[in-house]
Amino acid sequence: DTVDFVANFDGNEVEPTVLPAKLPILLLNGCAGIAVGMATNVPPHNLRELMAASTALLDAREDGAAPLTDEQLFRLVPGPDFPTGATILGTDGAKQLYSTGNGGIMMRANTQIETVKVGKQTRTAIIVTALPYQVNKALLLEKTAFLVNDKKLEGIADLRDESDRDGMRVVIELKRDAVAAVVLNNLYKKTSLQTSFSGNFLALMGEGTVPERFTLRKALDVFLDFRFKTIRRRSAHRLEKVETRTHIVEGLIKALVCVDEVIGIIRSSADQTAAREALMDEKNERLGLSREQADAVMRLQLGQLTRLNKDKLETERDDLKNTEKDLQTLLTVDQAVRDHMKEEFEELSDKFGVDRRSTIELEEGAVSDLDLIKNSRSVIVVTRGGYIKRMALKTFESQNRGTRGKRGTLSDPSNDDNEIAHCFTCNDHDTLLMVTQNGIAFGLRAYQVPIAGRTAKGTPIPAVLPIRSDDTINSILPVSEFVEDEFIVLATEQGYIKKTSLAAFEKITSRGLTIATLSDGDRLVWSHLCKDGDDVLIGTKYGKATRFASEKLRATGRTSRGVRALKLKEGDSVADMNVLNGGDEKVKKEDQEYVLAVTSRGYGKRVPTTAFRTQARGGVGVVAIKFKPTAKGEQDFVTCLTTVKEDDEVLVITDKGVIVRQQVKSISSQSRTATGVLVQKLDDGDHITSVSIVPKYEKTSALEE
C-alpha cells in the first residue's frame, strides 16, 4: 500500500510502479540514456550535499519561513561529485545546468609537478593522479603517445603508467629545456586530461509519463513531494496493521482475565465453531469478542495462559497505543512528516555520506579562497637548485649573536643545489613579484607556495611557475598593495638601475611580464620598493657604496633598460641594493636607521645611514667596509648592505642552509671604514649568502605562537 502496484508483462504477477526510495537516486547516482529524438545525461552528486539541500528546501516549506533562493541552493550543491575525483573548473557550467537543465561542466585531471630520477640525473615530470569522469586511461596514454610521436606535443621525453593498488600515477617525463606549465597546458588542450561533461536533465517527473526537462530545484521538490506522499501512505498502512494488532491484543487480555470461563466454554463446546460463537456471544458482558479476537484466543496454547504473558500483552498494548498516536500525527500534521524526513536525511547522511571527491577550482574573477586563509607571517626560502618552500615564522626562535643557529633547509655538502638563494618574511596574502635574471617578473600569492618543514627540500619552482630551465629567480619582492605613488627600483649586476611605477604590475600573473631590457651578459639581480622621498644605496662587492635620491631617478616604462647607478672598477660588481629613508639627518635617536653590512666570511657591523652622504648618481662611491685578512688568504667580499633599526631582528643564511635569527642591537655600531665583528661562526667551506629582516611588530607574536 505504500506504492502502487500494477500487473507485470503477462498479468501473472504484480510489480511496484516505483520503489519507495529514501534518497534522490536520479541525482545521487546519475544516469545516461538515449531514445528516439531525446537523451538524458545526469551527473552523480554528493550524498551529503543532496541531503543538506533537501533539508534546506524542507525548512523553506515551513509556515513563515523565507524561501530558499537559487544562490543559496547552489552553495549547498556547488556542482557534481564524480567518483573518479579530478577537478571541476568553475561553477558557471553547473549553475547553468542546475537552472536550465542543460549545460557543460569542464573537468580537468589532477596533476602535480615532481622531480624524478632517471639514472644518475633528475628530470621534471608531470604526475597525473586523477582523471576526469568517464576518461579511459589506456586510450589517454595511447593518444598522448601518438601526439608525441607525430610532433604535435613538444617537450615530452617519456610516458609511463605507475598506477597500483594505492592509486593512479601516470608519469610524463619532460625534456630538459621544456617548461612544465607550457607542456601541461598543451596536454589540457590536445588530450582528454581536460574535457567537458555535457549535462542534460530529462526524465519522467512526478506522476507523468512524458519526458520533461527539469532543474535541480524541481528534481529535489519532486523527490520531497514523493517522499512526503510515501511516508503518508506508509503511515496509513502501518496504522491499519497497528489497529488490527491492538484489537487482537485487547481480546487476548480479556480472555486471560476470564481464563477459567474461557476454558470452560471451549471444553463444553461440541466443536471449534461452537466455541468461537460462544466466545463471540454479545450477551456475555465479560467477553463478547470479535471474530478476529476469538480466532486468536482459540490459537492460544495452555502455556500462554500465565500471569507473565498477561503483563507482556498489556505492555504490548501500551506500545501499540503510542505507535498508533505517532502514526495518527504523521497522517494529520504536515510538519511532523517534514520533521521525520529531516531525521531520515540526517541519518542517511551520517551513515552513508562521504567527503566530496571532485574539487571545484574557481575561475578567475570568482570569489577565491583568499578570504579563507589566515594572513599569517611566513618565511619563504628559495634554493639555488630551483626549489621553493614556505615555513611559519615561529619556526625560528631568537638566538644570541655568534651561535651556529638552526638548520632552515636540507643540507648536502656534495650538492650545491641545496644552497639557499633567497630567504625573506612576508604575509601569506602578499603578492610575490619573482624577478628572474633575464628580466621577467612572475606574480604569485605567498600562500600558494607549498608549505614544507625546516629540513625539507621544497617544491620545484616549475611546479608553481612557468619559468624556463635556463632562467633563474634572482630577486623576490612581496607586495601587499599596488599603488600609484610607489615604485620598484631595479638594479643589475653591471650597475644599471631603473625605477618603474608599482601600478604597472597590478595585473601580473604567474604567466609573467617583462620587467626590464638587459644588455648582453648582464643580469637583473635586485629589486626594492621606494617612494620619491627615499634614497637608494648601492654597494659593490669590493666594499664601495653610493647613495643618491630616488626622485632624481626618472620613472621609466616596464620594458626600459635604465641608467648607470655608479662606476665600477675592473672585476667589481654590484653586491647589494637597498632603499633608505630620505632626510635621516633629522630623525630622533630611537628612530635612527643603520646600514647592516655583512661579509661572506661572517663579519658585520652597523653603520648609521647618516655616514653615507647623498651624492650624484654615477659616481665611484665611498668606502662602506674594510675586510679583515684571512689565514688562508681567501678574498672576502660584501654579501649585503641592508637597512635596519636597532630593535630589529635578522635572519642570517649561509650557503649550507644554516639560519641564525638574532637581534640587530647585538651587532656593534662602527664607522664606515671599520672591519666589523663576527656575526656568525661558519664551518669550513661555508659562507653567508643573504640576510633577511624580521619586522619588529611580529617579534612578540611569532614567539608567543
Secondary structure, DSSP 8 states (H G I E B T S, - for coil): --S-EEE-TTSSSEEESS---SS-HHHHH-EEEEETTEEEEE----HHHHHHHHHHHHHHTSTT-----HHHHHHHS-S---TT--EEE-SHHHHHHHHHSEEEEEEE-EEEEEEEEETTEEEEEEEEEE--TT--HHHHHHHHHHHHHTTSS-SEEEEEE--BTTB--EEEEE-TT--HHHHHHHHHHHSTTEEEEEEE-EEE-TT--SEEE--HHHHHHHHHHHHHHHHHHHHHHHHHHHHHHHHHHHHHHHHHHTHHHHHHHHHHSSSHHHHHHHHT-TT-SS----HHHHHHHHT--GGG-SHHHHHHHHHHHHHHHHHHHHHHHHHH-HHHHHHHHHHHHHHHHHHH-----SEEE--TTS--GGGGS---EEEEEEETTSEEEEEEGGGS----TT---EE-S---TT-GGGSEEEEEEEETTSEEEEEETTSEEEEEEGGGS-B--TT---EEGGGTS---TT--EEEEEEES---TT-EEEEEETTSEEEEEEGGGGTT--TT-EE-----TT--EEEEEEE-TTEEEEEEETTSEEEEEEGGGS-B--TT---EE-S---TT--EEEEEEEETTGGGS-GGG-EEEEEEETTSEEEEEEGGGS----TTS--EE-------TT-----EEEEEEEETT-EEEEEETTSEEEEEEGGGS-B--TT---EE-S---TT--EEEEEEE-GGGHHHHHH-
